[in-house]
Amino acid sequence: MKIRAADKSELMEISTIERKGNDLVLKGKVYGAMPMTAVLTPEEAKKFTKLLSFKLVLFLLTMPFRKSKDAQ
C-alpha cells in the first residue's frame, strides 16, 4: 500500500501490518528508501476516531470499491 502526497509523490510504502499486543505495527519504507516501523497505540486510535464524521465513515467503508480519478 502506498501513501502519496497531494502532488502524487510517494511518501511511504507500507509492506506489512501486524498486531503486537494491543498495538498495530506498520512496517515499510519512507520515500522509497528509508526503512521505518510505525506503531499505532490504542490511545492514538481513539484520537483518530474523534476526527471521523458520519459521512467520512461511510466514505471509508465504500473506498475499496471506488476507482481513482487517475485509473480511468
N, C-alpha and C positions, 0 to 999 in steps of 0.2 A: 504494500500500500504506500502510495506517495502523497506527501503533503506539499502543496505548492503555494507560492506567494501569489499576490494579485497579478504580477507580471508573468505568471506561468513558470517561473524558475523553480527548480526543485529545492525545497528546504530540508526535507527529511524523507528517507525511505525506511519504513518500518518492516522488518523481516519476520519478527516473532512477537507474539503477545502471550504471556503466560501468567499464571497465578503463583504468588509466593506468599503463603499465609493469607492475610487479609488484603494484601496489596496486589495491584496489577502491574506487571513489569513489561515494558515495551523495549525491544532491542532493535537497533538499526543503525543507519549512517546519516549524519548531518552533512548537507552539501555534497553528498555522494562520496565522501572520503573519510570523515572522522567518525569512528565508531562511538555509539552512545547507548547508554541504558537509562531509561526514564522510569520512575516509579510513581504510580498514582495510588495514594493512600485513601482510605475511606473518608477521611475528613475533607480531602480535596475533591473527592467525588460528590460529596454533599454540597460543597460550594458550587460545583459545576451545575448541579440540578437547580440551584436557585437562579441560574442565568437563563433557564429554559422557560419559554412561554408555551401555552397550549398549542398554538399554531406551529411553533418550531418543533415540538414533539411530533406532531402529525407529519411535518415535512421530513424529519429524520427517519420516521417509520417507512415512508414511501421512497426515500432517496435511493436505496439499492435497485429500485425498479425504473429509475429515470435514466436518461441519456445526457451526456454533457453536450453543451452547445457546440463544442469543437468536434464531437464524434458523429456529426451528420453526414 
